[in-house]
Amino acid sequence: MRINALANVSRLFLDTAPVIYFVERNPQFVDLVDPVFERLSADITAVISGITLSECLVGAIRLGLVDLE
């Protein structure tokens, strides 16, 4: 039986890696992060730091991908 680690969670701090895995659809981790992001769009409030935001933007800025920014 799998325990729902997000049961009774209303706010969740996200580090950089899961955000990048989700955006890039990383095949190794997408099955792990998708359920988390589904909950974020439903009933959990995401919290990130300025550092996480900066780290997530670096790749898009370096590649000139304005839409991804």
Summary of the structure (lengths in Angstrom):
residues: 69
radius of gyration: 13.4
end to end distance: 39.4
largest distance: 45.1
contacts: 142
relative contact order: 0.19
helix: 52%
strand: 9%
